[in-house]
Amino acid sequence: MGKPIIHFEIGCRDLTKTTDFYSKLLDWKTTPYGPSQMIDTGTQTGIMGHFSAMGHEPHNYCLIYAQVEDINAALKKANELGATTVVPPTEVPTMGHFAWIKDPEGTLFGLWKPMQG
């Protein structure tokens, strides 16, 4: 299996302001999901994403997620290659698990493992 880029996340301080800006700019539709807004880009191509206002640093970021078969194995490999784990595997109820790493240059990157069907 490849490791496709399957999702993006835009972090912000003000969820309403950010959602309003991108919705008007790009005609994106959003749906509330917990402390986030899921994004529907309105197309069958490309990837979907979400806006997130965590209430703590980092506030402003744009993150992509690659899908992996085993999130713990991917984190172990990333750490062996010089990355650091920023957010350990965290469940998104009914959807899957994500983790954040910083690559050796300090860039944030997301890993995603969907729930088993």
Biopython code that builds the backbone (N, CA, C, O; Angstrom):
import numpy as np
from Bio.PDB.StructureBuilder import StructureBuilder

atoms = [
    (1, "MET", "N", (0.845, -1.190, 0.000)),
    (1, "MET", "CA", (0.000, 0.000, 0.000)),
    (1, "MET", "C", (0.881, 1.241, 0.000)),
    (1, "MET", "O", (1.887, 1.300, 0.707)),
    (2, "GLY", "N", (0.500, 2.217, -0.787)),
    (2, "GLY", "CA", (1.188, 3.496, -0.764)),
    (2, "GLY", "C", (0.842, 4.265, 0.500)),
    (2, "GLY", "O", (0.106, 3.773, 1.355)),
    (3, "LYS", "N", (1.365, 5.446, 0.609)),
    (3, "LYS", "CA", (1.089, 6.318, 1.764)),
    (3, "LYS", "C", (0.529, 7.636, 1.251)),
    (3, "LYS", "O", (1.232, 8.646, 1.251)),
    (4, "PRO", "N", (-0.746, 7.642, 0.809)),
    (4, "PRO", "CA", (-1.306, 8.845, 0.189)),
    (4, "PRO", "C", (-1.538, 9.974, 1.188)),
    (4, "PRO", "O", (-1.786, 9.741, 2.371)),
    (5, "ILE", "N", (-1.451, 11.193, 0.685)),
    (5, "ILE", "CA", (-1.875, 12.363, 1.461)),
    (5, "ILE", "C", (-3.391, 12.365, 1.401)),
    (5, "ILE", "O", (-3.970, 12.436, 0.317)),
    (6, "ILE", "N", (-4.047, 12.287, 2.566)),
    (6, "ILE", "CA", (-5.494, 12.065, 2.578)),
    (6, "ILE", "C", (-6.301, 13.168, 3.266)),
    (6, "ILE", "O", (-7.531, 13.137, 3.230)),
    (7, "HIS", "N", (-5.637, 14.136, 3.889)),
    (7, "HIS", "CA", (-6.390, 15.124, 4.661)),
    (7, "HIS", "C", (-5.496, 16.335, 4.909)),
    (7, "HIS", "O", (-4.270, 16.223, 4.909)),
    (8, "PHE", "N", (-6.122, 17.491, 5.122)),
    (8, "PHE", "CA", (-5.374, 18.679, 5.535)),
    (8, "PHE", "C", (-6.084, 19.325, 6.705)),
    (8, "PHE", "O", (-7.282, 19.127, 6.908)),
    (9, "GLU", "N", (-5.337, 20.100, 7.472)),
    (9, "GLU", "CA", (-5.876, 20.794, 8.638)),
    (9, "GLU", "C", (-5.319, 22.201, 8.658)),
    (9, "GLU", "O", (-4.121, 22.406, 8.462)),
    (10, "ILE", "N", (-6.180, 23.162, 8.892)),
    (10, "ILE", "CA", (-5.770, 24.555, 9.026)),
    (10, "ILE", "C", (-6.075, 24.990, 10.452)),
    (10, "ILE", "O", (-7.233, 25.031, 10.868)),
    (11, "GLY", "N", (-5.031, 25.311, 11.187)),
    (11, "GLY", "CA", (-5.189, 25.749, 12.567)),
    (11, "GLY", "C", (-5.362, 27.250, 12.647)),
    (11, "GLY", "O", (-4.831, 27.994, 11.821)),
    (12, "CYS", "N", (-6.110, 27.691, 13.649)),
    (12, "CYS", "CA", (-6.404, 29.124, 13.781)),
    (12, "CYS", "C", (-6.716, 29.468, 15.228)),
    (12, "CYS", "O", (-6.910, 28.584, 16.062)),
    (13, "ARG", "N", (-6.763, 30.749, 15.512)),
    (13, "ARG", "CA", (-7.193, 31.217, 16.831)),
    (13, "ARG", "C", (-8.711, 31.389, 16.875)),
    (13, "ARG", "O", (-9.358, 31.028, 17.858)),
    (14, "ASP", "N", (-9.270, 31.943, 15.797)),
    (14, "ASP", "CA", (-10.698, 32.264, 15.739)),
    (14, "ASP", "C", (-11.363, 31.384, 14.684)),
    (14, "ASP", "O", (-11.274, 31.663, 13.488)),
    (15, "LEU", "N", (-12.026, 30.328, 15.127)),
    (15, "LEU", "CA", (-12.620, 29.356, 14.223)),
    (15, "LEU", "C", (-13.682, 29.986, 13.329)),
    (15, "LEU", "O", (-13.734, 29.691, 12.135)),
    (16, "THR", "N", (-14.518, 30.836, 13.880)),
    (16, "THR", "CA", (-15.583, 31.472, 13.101)),
    (16, "THR", "C", (-15.002, 32.371, 12.012)),
    (16, "THR", "O", (-15.424, 32.307, 10.857)),
    (17, "LYS", "N", (-14.049, 33.195, 12.377)),
    (17, "LYS", "CA", (-13.430, 34.113, 11.421)),
    (17, "LYS", "C", (-12.715, 33.348, 10.296)),
    (17, "LYS", "O", (-12.845, 33.698, 9.123)),
    (18, "THR", "N", (-11.970, 32.318, 10.656)),
    (18, "THR", "CA", (-11.234, 31.540, 9.661)),
    (18, "THR", "C", (-12.176, 30.776, 8.746)),
    (18, "THR", "O", (-11.990, 30.759, 7.530)),
    (19, "THR", "N", (-13.190, 30.144, 9.331)),
    (19, "THR", "CA", (-14.180, 29.409, 8.535)),
    (19, "THR", "C", (-14.876, 30.348, 7.567)),
    (19, "THR", "O", (-15.058, 30.009, 6.397)),
    (20, "ASP", "N", (-15.264, 31.511, 8.036)),
    (20, "ASP", "CA", (-15.945, 32.499, 7.192)),
    (20, "ASP", "C", (-15.045, 32.944, 6.039)),
    (20, "ASP", "O", (-15.500, 33.039, 4.899)),
    (21, "PHE", "N", (-13.772, 33.217, 6.331)),
    (21, "PHE", "CA", (-12.837, 33.671, 5.306)),
    (21, "PHE", "C", (-12.705, 32.641, 4.180)),
    (21, "PHE", "O", (-12.917, 32.970, 3.013)),
    (22, "TYR", "N", (-12.358, 31.405, 4.522)),
    (22, "TYR", "CA", (-12.126, 30.391, 3.484)),
    (22, "TYR", "C", (-13.416, 29.976, 2.781)),
    (22, "TYR", "O", (-13.401, 29.655, 1.592)),
    (23, "SER", "N", (-14.521, 29.979, 3.503)),
    (23, "SER", "CA", (-15.801, 29.652, 2.877)),
    (23, "SER", "C", (-16.159, 30.671, 1.800)),
    (23, "SER", "O", (-16.632, 30.308, 0.723)),
    (24, "LYS", "N", (-15.932, 31.939, 2.097)),
    (24, "LYS", "CA", (-16.217, 32.993, 1.116)),
    (24, "LYS", "C", (-15.187, 33.005, -0.012)),
    (24, "LYS", "O", (-15.545, 33.201, -1.173)),
    (25, "LEU", "N", (-13.915, 32.797, 0.319)),
    (25, "LEU", "CA", (-12.857, 32.821, -0.679)),
    (25, "LEU", "C", (-12.972, 31.666, -1.667)),
    (25, "LEU", "O", (-12.826, 31.865, -2.873)),
    (26, "LEU", "N", (-13.233, 30.459, -1.166)),
    (26, "LEU", "CA", (-13.152, 29.259, -1.992)),
    (26, "LEU", "C", (-14.476, 28.513, -2.156)),
    (26, "LEU", "O", (-14.513, 27.428, -2.737)),
    (27, "ASP", "N", (-15.561, 29.097, -1.644)),
    (27, "ASP", "CA", (-16.882, 28.457, -1.698)),
    (27, "ASP", "C", (-16.912, 27.108, -0.995)),
    (27, "ASP", "O", (-17.679, 26.227, -1.384)),
    (28, "TRP", "N", (-16.088, 26.932, 0.038)),
    (28, "TRP", "CA", (-16.099, 25.693, 0.803)),
    (28, "TRP", "C", (-17.299, 25.669, 1.732)),
    (28, "TRP", "O", (-17.705, 26.709, 2.252)),
    (29, "LYS", "N", (-17.862, 24.503, 1.941)),
    (29, "LYS", "CA", (-18.950, 24.294, 2.899)),
    (29, "LYS", "C", (-18.342, 23.640, 4.138)),
    (29, "LYS", "O", (-17.426, 22.826, 4.019)),
    (30, "THR", "N", (-18.837, 23.983, 5.309)),
    (30, "THR", "CA", (-18.299, 23.407, 6.537)),
    (30, "THR", "C", (-19.414, 22.835, 7.404)),
    (30, "THR", "O", (-20.570, 23.252, 7.337)),
    (31, "THR", "N", (-19.019, 21.860, 8.222)),
    (31, "THR", "CA", (-19.930, 21.210, 9.154)),
    (31, "THR", "C", (-19.236, 21.119, 10.509)),
    (31, "THR", "O", (-18.092, 20.668, 10.578)),
    (32, "PRO", "N", (-19.902, 21.536, 11.588)),
    (32, "PRO", "CA", (-19.278, 21.415, 12.906)),
    (32, "PRO", "C", (-18.966, 19.961, 13.244)),
    (32, "PRO", "O", (-19.757, 19.062, 12.956)),
    (33, "TYR", "N", (-17.808, 19.742, 13.855)),
    (33, "TYR", "CA", (-17.422, 18.422, 14.356)),
    (33, "TYR", "C", (-16.587, 18.654, 15.604)),
    (33, "TYR", "O", (-15.394, 18.942, 15.509)),
    (34, "GLY", "N", (-17.201, 18.532, 16.764)),
    (34, "GLY", "CA", (-16.490, 18.802, 18.018)),
    (34, "GLY", "C", (-15.972, 20.222, 18.026)),
    (34, "GLY", "O", (-16.722, 21.156, 17.744)),
    (35, "PRO", "N", (-14.682, 20.403, 18.350)),
    (35, "PRO", "CA", (-14.097, 21.751, 18.377)),
    (35, "PRO", "C", (-13.574, 22.198, 17.009)),
    (35, "PRO", "O", (-12.789, 23.141, 16.913)),
    (36, "SER", "N", (-14.013, 21.516, 15.966)),
    (36, "SER", "CA", (-13.515, 21.792, 14.622)),
    (36, "SER", "C", (-14.659, 22.050, 13.655)),
    (36, "SER", "O", (-15.833, 21.931, 14.007)),
    (37, "GLN", "N", (-14.296, 22.403, 12.441)),
    (37, "GLN", "CA", (-15.238, 22.516, 11.328)),
    (37, "GLN", "C", (-14.695, 21.639, 10.203)),
    (37, "GLN", "O", (-13.605, 21.899, 9.692)),
    (38, "MET", "N", (-15.434, 20.612, 9.813)),
    (38, "MET", "CA", (-15.032, 19.771, 8.696)),
    (38, "MET", "C", (-15.268, 20.556, 7.408)),
    (38, "MET", "O", (-16.254, 21.283, 7.292)),
    (39, "ILE", "N", (-14.368, 20.409, 6.451)),
    (39, "ILE", "CA", (-14.427, 21.157, 5.193)),
    (39, "ILE", "C", (-14.827, 20.232, 4.058)),
    (39, "ILE", "O", (-14.266, 19.149, 3.889)),
    (40, "ASP", "N", (-15.804, 20.677, 3.286)),
    (40, "ASP", "CA", (-16.164, 20.020, 2.029)),
    (40, "ASP", "C", (-15.756, 20.995, 0.938)),
    (40, "ASP", "O", (-16.342, 22.069, 0.801)),
    (41, "THR", "N", (-14.753, 20.616, 0.165)),
    (41, "THR", "CA", (-14.240, 21.516, -0.868)),
    (41, "THR", "C", (-15.138, 21.563, -2.098)),
    (41, "THR", "O", (-14.901, 22.361, -3.006)),
    (42, "GLY", "N", (-16.172, 20.712, -2.138)),
    (42, "GLY", "CA", (-17.141, 20.760, -3.226)),
    (42, "GLY", "C", (-16.685, 20.100, -4.512)),
    (42, "GLY", "O", (-17.181, 20.432, -5.589)),
    (43, "THR", "N", (-15.745, 19.167, -4.415)),
    (43, "THR", "CA", (-15.240, 18.501, -5.609)),
    (43, "THR", "C", (-15.005, 17.026, -5.338)),
    (43, "THR", "O", (-14.859, 16.615, -4.187)),
    (44, "GLN", "N", (-14.969, 16.244, -6.383)),
    (44, "GLN", "CA", (-14.671, 14.824, -6.259)),
    (44, "GLN", "C", (-13.166, 14.553, -6.335)),
    (44, "GLN", "O", (-12.726, 13.435, -6.067)),
    (45, "THR", "N", (-12.383, 15.560, -6.695)),
    (45, "THR", "CA", (-10.933, 15.399, -6.762)),
    (45, "THR", "C", (-10.297, 16.099, -5.573)),
    (45, "THR", "O", (-10.924, 16.941, -4.931)),
    (46, "GLY", "N", (-9.076, 15.757, -5.289)),
    (46, "GLY", "CA", (-8.389, 16.389, -4.170)),
    (46, "GLY", "C", (-8.776, 15.765, -2.848)),
    (46, "GLY", "O", (-9.420, 14.716, -2.815)),
    (47, "ILE", "N", (-8.391, 16.399, -1.767)),
    (47, "ILE", "CA", (-8.636, 15.872, -0.426)),
    (47, "ILE", "C", (-9.488, 16.848, 0.368)),
    (47, "ILE", "O", (-9.541, 18.038, 0.057)),
    (48, "MET", "N", (-10.141, 16.346, 1.377)),
    (48, "MET", "CA", (-10.939, 17.174, 2.267)),
    (48, "MET", "C", (-10.098, 17.517, 3.499)),
    (48, "MET", "O", (-9.004, 16.982, 3.682)),
    (49, "GLY", "N", (-10.612, 18.402, 4.331)),
    (49, "GLY", "CA", (-9.857, 18.805, 5.500)),
    (49, "GLY", "C", (-10.741, 19.341, 6.600)),
    (49, "GLY", "O", (-11.952, 19.121, 6.609)),
    (50, "HIS", "N", (-10.118, 20.054, 7.535)),
    (50, "HIS", "CA", (-10.878, 20.694, 8.607)),
    (50, "HIS", "C", (-10.104, 21.884, 9.175)),
    (50, "HIS", "O", (-8.883, 21.979, 9.059)),
    (51, "PHE", "N", (-10.864, 22.783, 9.790)),
    (51, "PHE", "CA", (-10.318, 23.902, 10.548)),
    (51, "PHE", "C", (-10.317, 23.498, 12.009)),
    (51, "PHE", "O", (-11.213, 22.783, 12.456)),
    (52, "SER", "N", (-9.318, 23.951, 12.759)),
    (52, "SER", "CA", (-9.230, 23.620, 14.170)),
    (52, "SER", "C", (-8.721, 24.811, 14.960)),
    (52, "SER", "O", (-7.738, 25.448, 14.581)),
    (53, "ALA", "N", (-9.398, 25.109, 16.064)),
    (53, "ALA", "CA", (-8.945, 26.136, 17.000)),
    (53, "ALA", "C", (-8.739, 25.442, 18.346)),
    (53, "ALA", "O", (-9.686, 25.253, 19.109)),
    (54, "MET", "N", (-7.495, 25.068, 18.624)),
    (54, "MET", "CA", (-7.196, 24.271, 19.817)),
    (54, "MET", "C", (-7.184, 25.080, 21.104)),
    (54, "MET", "O", (-7.342, 24.518, 22.188)),
    (55, "GLY", "N", (-6.998, 26.387, 21.002)),
    (55, "GLY", "CA", (-6.942, 27.204, 22.201)),
    (55, "GLY", "C", (-5.557, 27.274, 22.818)),
    (55, "GLY", "O", (-5.393, 27.850, 23.893)),
    (56, "HIS", "N", (-4.563, 26.705, 22.165)),
    (56, "HIS", "CA", (-3.178, 26.758, 22.628)),
    (56, "HIS", "C", (-2.257, 26.657, 21.417)),
    (56, "HIS", "O", (-2.704, 26.358, 20.309)),
    (57, "GLU", "N", (-0.979, 26.907, 21.637)),
    (57, "GLU", "CA", (-0.002, 26.811, 20.552)),
    (57, "GLU", "C", (0.054, 25.382, 20.034)),
    (57, "GLU", "O", (-0.160, 24.455, 20.815)),
    (58, "PRO", "N", (0.329, 25.163, 18.766)),
    (58, "PRO", "CA", (0.417, 26.207, 17.753)),
    (58, "PRO", "C", (-0.972, 26.647, 17.331)),
    (58, "PRO", "O", (-1.880, 25.824, 17.210)),
    (59, "HIS", "N", (-1.139, 27.933, 17.110)),
    (59, "HIS", "CA", (-2.437, 28.449, 16.684)),
    (59, "HIS", "C", (-2.578, 28.407, 15.170)),
    (59, "HIS", "O", (-3.562, 27.884, 14.647)),
    (60, "ASN", "N", (-1.619, 28.943, 14.487)),
    (60, "ASN", "CA", (-1.729, 29.114, 13.035)),
    (60, "ASN", "C", (-0.776, 28.158, 12.329)),
    (60, "ASN", "O", (0.444, 28.266, 12.446)),
    (61, "TYR", "N", (-1.362, 27.229, 11.601)),
    (61, "TYR", "CA", (-0.569, 26.234, 10.890)),
    (61, "TYR", "C", (-1.408, 25.641, 9.765)),
    (61, "TYR", "O", (-2.632, 25.769, 9.746)),
    (62, "CYS", "N", (-0.731, 24.998, 8.838)),
    (62, "CYS", "CA", (-1.386, 24.228, 7.791)),
    (62, "CYS", "C", (-0.662, 22.886, 7.767)),
    (62, "CYS", "O", (0.553, 22.835, 7.575)),
    (63, "LEU", "N", (-1.398, 21.817, 7.960)),
    (63, "LEU", "CA", (-0.812, 20.501, 8.160)),
    (63, "LEU", "C", (-1.415, 19.516, 7.181)),
    (63, "LEU", "O", (-2.615, 19.558, 6.912)),
    (64, "ILE", "N", (-0.586, 18.623, 6.642)),
    (64, "ILE", "CA", (-1.110, 17.553, 5.801)),
    (64, "ILE", "C", (-0.925, 16.224, 6.532)),
    (64, "ILE", "O", (-0.037, 16.078, 7.371)),
    (65, "TYR", "N", (-1.782, 15.263, 6.196)),
    (65, "TYR", "CA", (-1.741, 13.944, 6.820)),
    (65, "TYR", "C", (-1.530, 12.874, 5.764)),
    (65, "TYR", "O", (-2.183, 12.889, 4.720)),
    (66, "ALA", "N", (-0.619, 11.944, 6.032)),
    (66, "ALA", "CA", (-0.428, 10.769, 5.196)),
    (66, "ALA", "C", (-1.071, 9.580, 5.909)),
    (66, "ALA", "O", (-0.946, 9.436, 7.125)),
    (67, "GLN", "N", (-1.747, 8.744, 5.156)),
    (67, "GLN", "CA", (-2.367, 7.548, 5.725)),
    (67, "GLN", "C", (-1.326, 6.443, 5.845)),
    (67, "GLN", "O", (-0.576, 6.179, 4.905)),
    (68, "VAL", "N", (-1.287, 5.806, 6.999)),
    (68, "VAL", "CA", (-0.346, 4.718, 7.254)),
    (68, "VAL", "C", (-1.111, 3.472, 7.706)),
    (68, "VAL", "O", (-2.240, 3.568, 8.188)),
    (69, "GLU", "N", (-0.490, 2.315, 7.547)),
    (69, "GLU", "CA", (-1.116, 1.053, 7.944)),
    (69, "GLU", "C", (-1.040, 0.825, 9.442)),
    (69, "GLU", "O", (-1.954, 0.246, 10.028)),
    (70, "ASP", "N", (0.048, 1.276, 10.074)),
    (70, "ASP", "CA", (0.289, 1.070, 11.506)),
    (70, "ASP", "C", (0.886, 2.355, 12.061)),
    (70, "ASP", "O", (2.052, 2.663, 11.813)),
    (71, "ILE", "N", (0.093, 3.098, 12.805)),
    (71, "ILE", "CA", (0.532, 4.422, 13.263)),
    (71, "ILE", "C", (1.694, 4.331, 14.247)),
    (71, "ILE", "O", (2.589, 5.176, 14.228)),
    (72, "ASN", "N", (1.688, 3.311, 15.108)),
    (72, "ASN", "CA", (2.791, 3.160, 16.061)),
    (72, "ASN", "C", (4.097, 2.802, 15.352)),
    (72, "ASN", "O", (5.156, 3.316, 15.711)),
    (73, "ALA", "N", (4.028, 1.932, 14.358)),
    (73, "ALA", "CA", (5.223, 1.575, 13.586)),
    (73, "ALA", "C", (5.739, 2.784, 12.808)),
    (73, "ALA", "O", (6.949, 2.987, 12.709)),
    (74, "ALA", "N", (4.825, 3.588, 12.256)),
    (74, "ALA", "CA", (5.236, 4.785, 11.509)),
    (74, "ALA", "C", (5.912, 5.791, 12.436)),
    (74, "ALA", "O", (6.906, 6.408, 12.054)),
    (75, "LEU", "N", (5.383, 5.965, 13.653)),
    (75, "LEU", "CA", (6.012, 6.871, 14.619)),
    (75, "LEU", "C", (7.388, 6.370, 15.021)),
    (75, "LEU", "O", (8.330, 7.156, 15.120)),
    (76, "LYS", "N", (7.512, 5.076, 15.251)),
    (76, "LYS", "CA", (8.805, 4.494, 15.622)),
    (76, "LYS", "C", (9.828, 4.750, 14.516)),
    (76, "LYS", "O", (10.955, 5.164, 14.786)),
    (77, "LYS", "N", (9.426, 4.500, 13.276)),
    (77, "LYS", "CA", (10.328, 4.719, 12.149)),
    (77, "LYS", "C", (10.698, 6.192, 12.024)),
    (77, "LYS", "O", (11.861, 6.527, 11.800)),
    (78, "ALA", "N", (9.711, 7.069, 12.168)),
    (78, "ALA", "CA", (9.970, 8.515, 12.089)),
    (78, "ALA", "C", (10.991, 8.934, 13.145)),
    (78, "ALA", "O", (11.921, 9.685, 12.851)),
    (79, "ASN", "N", (10.817, 8.449, 14.371)),
    (79, "ASN", "CA", (11.743, 8.794, 15.453)),
    (79, "ASN", "C", (13.138, 8.246, 15.180)),
    (79, "ASN", "O", (14.131, 8.912, 15.473)),
    (80, "GLU", "N", (13.226, 7.031, 14.618)),
    (80, "GLU", "CA", (14.527, 6.455, 14.264)),
    (80, "GLU", "C", (15.226, 7.283, 13.186)),
    (80, "GLU", "O", (16.454, 7.320, 13.115)),
    (81, "LEU", "N", (14.425, 7.947, 12.349)),
    (81, "LEU", "CA", (14.973, 8.773, 11.270)),
    (81, "LEU", "C", (15.248, 10.214, 11.699)),
    (81, "LEU", "O", (15.647, 11.040, 10.878)),
    (82, "GLY", "N", (15.037, 10.519, 12.985)),
    (82, "GLY", "CA", (15.370, 11.846, 13.493)),
    (82, "GLY", "C", (14.200, 12.755, 13.782)),
    (82, "GLY", "O", (14.399, 13.900, 14.189)),
    (83, "ALA", "N", (12.970, 12.272, 13.583)),
    (83, "ALA", "CA", (11.787, 13.084, 13.901)),
    (83, "ALA", "C", (11.497, 13.003, 15.400)),
    (83, "ALA", "O", (12.024, 12.143, 16.105)),
    (84, "THR", "N", (10.652, 13.914, 15.865)),
    (84, "THR", "CA", (10.160, 13.847, 17.238)),
    (84, "THR", "C", (8.636, 13.776, 17.201)),
    (84, "THR", "O", (7.995, 14.362, 16.328)),
    (85, "THR", "N", (8.079, 13.064, 18.144)),
    (85, "THR", "CA", (6.629, 12.966, 18.255)),
    (85, "THR", "C", (6.120, 14.202, 18.985)),
    (85, "THR", "O", (6.567, 14.502, 20.092)),
    (86, "VAL", "N", (5.194, 14.910, 18.373)),
    (86, "VAL", "CA", (4.603, 16.108, 18.969)),
    (86, "VAL", "C", (3.276, 15.751, 19.638)),
    (86, "VAL", "O", (3.007, 16.168, 20.764)),
    (87, "VAL", "N", (2.454, 14.977, 18.934)),
    (87, "VAL", "CA", (1.182, 14.485, 19.476)),
    (87, "VAL", "C", (1.183, 12.971, 19.281)),
    (87, "VAL", "O", (1.270, 12.503, 18.146)),
    (88, "PRO", "N", (1.087, 12.197, 20.359)),
    (88, "PRO", "CA", (1.064, 10.747, 20.223)),
    (88, "PRO", "C", (-0.248, 10.293, 19.583)),
    (88, "PRO", "O", (-1.161, 11.103, 19.417)),
    (89, "PRO", "N", (-0.359, 9.017, 19.222)),
    (89, "PRO", "CA", (-1.608, 8.544, 18.616)),
    (89, "PRO", "C", (-2.824, 8.955, 19.453)),
    (89, "PRO", "O", (-2.907, 8.675, 20.649)),
    (90, "THR", "N", (-3.757, 9.625, 18.782)),
    (90, "THR", "CA", (-4.952, 10.170, 19.437)),
    (90, "THR", "C", (-6.173, 9.756, 18.637)),
    (90, "THR", "O", (-6.198, 9.902, 17.415)),
    (91, "GLU", "N", (-7.181, 9.243, 19.319)),
    (91, "GLU", "CA", (-8.383, 8.775, 18.623)),
    (91, "GLU", "C", (-9.305, 9.920, 18.250)),
    (91, "GLU", "O", (-9.536, 10.836, 19.040)),
    (92, "VAL", "N", (-9.824, 9.855, 17.044)),
    (92, "VAL", "CA", (-10.932, 10.692, 16.600)),
    (92, "VAL", "C", (-12.117, 9.720, 16.549)),
    (92, "VAL", "O", (-12.179, 8.874, 15.658)),
    (93, "PRO", "N", (-13.059, 9.833, 17.495)),
    (93, "PRO", "CA", (-14.121, 8.829, 17.610)),
    (93, "PRO", "C", (-14.806, 8.514, 16.282)),
    (93, "PRO", "O", (-15.172, 9.412, 15.524)),
    (94, "THR", "N", (-14.966, 7.252, 16.027)),
    (94, "THR", "CA", (-15.609, 6.650, 14.847)),
    (94, "THR", "C", (-14.832, 6.850, 13.552)),
    (94, "THR", "O", (-15.257, 6.357, 12.507)),
    (95, "MET", "N", (-13.705, 7.561, 13.591)),
    (95, "MET", "CA", (-12.979, 7.859, 12.357)),
    (95, "MET", "C", (-11.609, 7.188, 12.277)),
    (95, "MET", "O", (-11.299, 6.552, 11.270)),
    (96, "GLY", "N", (-10.788, 7.315, 13.312)),
    (96, "GLY", "CA", (-9.454, 6.749, 13.269)),
    (96, "GLY", "C", (-8.546, 7.363, 14.318)),
    (96, "GLY", "O", (-9.007, 7.890, 15.330)),
    (97, "HIS", "N", (-7.250, 7.285, 14.060)),
    (97, "HIS", "CA", (-6.242, 7.838, 14.962)),
    (97, "HIS", "C", (-5.268, 8.714, 14.173)),
    (97, "HIS", "O", (-4.932, 8.412, 13.028)),
    (98, "PHE", "N", (-4.823, 9.802, 14.801)),
    (98, "PHE", "CA", (-3.821, 10.659, 14.187)),
    (98, "PHE", "C", (-2.659, 10.840, 15.145)),
    (98, "PHE", "O", (-2.784, 10.617, 16.349)),
    (99, "ALA", "N", (-1.530, 11.246, 14.592)),
    (99, "ALA", "CA", (-0.367, 11.644, 15.381)),
    (99, "ALA", "C", (0.334, 12.751, 14.608)),
    (99, "ALA", "O", (0.231, 12.831, 13.384)),
    (100, "TRP", "N", (1.048, 13.604, 15.337)),
    (100, "TRP", "CA", (1.847, 14.658, 14.719)),
    (100, "TRP", "C", (3.316, 14.388, 15.024)),
    (100, "TRP", "O", (3.682, 13.964, 16.120)),
    (101, "ILE", "N", (4.145, 14.650, 14.013)),
    (101, "ILE", "CA", (5.588, 14.597, 14.205)),
    (101, "ILE", "C", (6.187, 15.922, 13.749)),
    (101, "ILE", "O", (5.562, 16.683, 13.011)),
    (102, "LYS", "N", (7.407, 16.181, 14.202)),
    (102, "LYS", "CA", (8.251, 17.229, 13.633)),
    (102, "LYS", "C", (9.377, 16.495, 12.941)),
    (102, "LYS", "O", (10.091, 15.710, 13.564)),
    (103, "ASP", "N", (9.538, 16.748, 11.649)),
    (103, "ASP", "CA", (10.622, 16.093, 10.921)),
    (103, "ASP", "C", (11.961, 16.657, 11.401)),
    (103, "ASP", "O", (11.972, 17.600, 12.192)),
    (104, "PRO", "N", (13.080, 16.110, 10.946)),
    (104, "PRO", "CA", (14.379, 16.592, 11.431)),
    (104, "PRO", "C", (14.634, 18.088, 11.205)),
    (104, "PRO", "O", (15.493, 18.669, 11.868)),
    (105, "GLU", "N", (13.899, 18.718, 10.277)),
    (105, "GLU", "CA", (14.043, 20.156, 10.043)),
    (105, "GLU", "C", (13.062, 20.979, 10.878)),
    (105, "GLU", "O", (13.117, 22.209, 10.859)),
    (106, "GLY", "N", (12.160, 20.309, 11.613)),
    (106, "GLY", "CA", (11.211, 21.007, 12.468)),
    (106, "GLY", "C", (9.841, 21.242, 11.862)),
    (106, "GLY", "O", (9.023, 21.944, 12.456)),
    (107, "THR", "N", (9.567, 20.671, 10.689)),
    (107, "THR", "CA", (8.272, 20.842, 10.031)),
    (107, "THR", "C", (7.253, 19.872, 10.610)),
    (107, "THR", "O", (7.527, 18.680, 10.748)),
    (108, "LEU", "N", (6.070, 20.393, 10.951)),
    (108, "LEU", "CA", (4.990, 19.537, 11.441)),
    (108, "LEU", "C", (4.422, 18.702, 10.298)),
    (108, "LEU", "O", (4.284, 19.185, 9.174)),
    (109, "PHE", "N", (4.097, 17.450, 10.592)),
    (109, "PHE", "CA", (3.531, 16.529, 9.622)),
    (109, "PHE", "C", (2.600, 15.571, 10.356)),
    (109, "PHE", "O", (2.898, 15.141, 11.471)),
    (110, "GLY", "N", (1.469, 15.236, 9.728)),
    (110, "GLY", "CA", (0.494, 14.367, 10.374)),
    (110, "GLY", "C", (0.484, 12.954, 9.797)),
    (110, "GLY", "O", (0.710, 12.747, 8.605)),
    (111, "LEU", "N", (0.219, 11.996, 10.669)),
    (111, "LEU", "CA", (0.018, 10.599, 10.285)),
    (111, "LEU", "C", (-1.412, 10.240, 10.635)),
    (111, "LEU", "O", (-1.940, 10.699, 11.648)),
    (112, "TRP", "N", (-2.045, 9.418, 9.799)),
    (112, "TRP", "CA", (-3.456, 9.056, 9.984)),
    (112, "TRP", "C", (-3.644, 7.563, 9.748)),
    (112, "TRP", "O", (-3.153, 7.008, 8.766)),
    (113, "LYS", "N", (-4.360, 6.927, 10.660)),
    (113, "LYS", "CA", (-4.756, 5.530, 10.523)),
    (113, "LYS", "C", (-6.253, 5.456, 10.710)),
    (113, "LYS", "O", (-6.748, 5.675, 11.816)),
    (114, "PRO", "N", (-7.009, 5.141, 9.621)),
    (114, "PRO", "CA", (-8.464, 5.067, 9.765)),
    (114, "PRO", "C", (-8.885, 3.865, 10.598)),
    (114, "PRO", "O", (-8.144, 2.891, 10.730)),
    (115, "MET", "N", (-10.099, 3.953, 11.160)),
    (115, "MET", "CA", (-10.663, 2.825, 11.915)),
    (115, "MET", "C", (-10.795, 1.628, 10.974)),
    (115, "MET", "O", (-10.998, 1.782, 9.770)),
    (116, "GLN", "N", (-10.676, 0.457, 11.542)),
    (116, "GLN", "CA", (-10.890, -0.748, 10.751)),
    (116, "GLN", "C", (-12.379, -0.874, 10.428)),
    (116, "GLN", "O", (-13.231, -0.623, 11.280)),
    (117, "GLY", "N", (-12.680, -1.262, 9.199)),
    (117, "GLY", "CA", (-14.067, -1.357, 8.753)),
    (117, "GLY", "C", (-14.778, -2.570, 9.198)),
    (117, "GLY", "O", (-15.953, -2.749, 8.878)),
]
sb = StructureBuilder()
sb.init_structure("model")
sb.init_model(0)
sb.init_chain("A")
sb.init_seg("    ")
for serial, (resi, resn, name, xyz) in enumerate(atoms, 1):
    if name == "N":
        sb.init_residue(resn, " ", resi, " ")
    sb.init_atom(name, np.array(xyz, "f"), 0.0, 1.0, " ", f" {name:<3s}", serial, name[0])
structure = sb.get_structure()
